[in-house]
Amino acid sequence: MTLLERAGTAAGLVVVAGLVAAGLWGVLDGVLGGGYLAATVAAGSVVAGLVFSLFVLGARSDRWLENPYW
């Protein structure tokens, strides 16, 4: 890896870390500061339940490997 590639990788990591930190700051400030913690947890659990149920339905299907895509 050249020095320029390492600098690009480091810059990319700094940008990603900054975006993650800004996102966490916004979520924590909005949820904890605004009193929306219960609503956020409820919505997250509903979404997780729906995604898991779709996963289970897809995993139990007998036709999922018969698709010509695979």
Beta strands, then each sheet from edge to edge (+ up, - down):
end
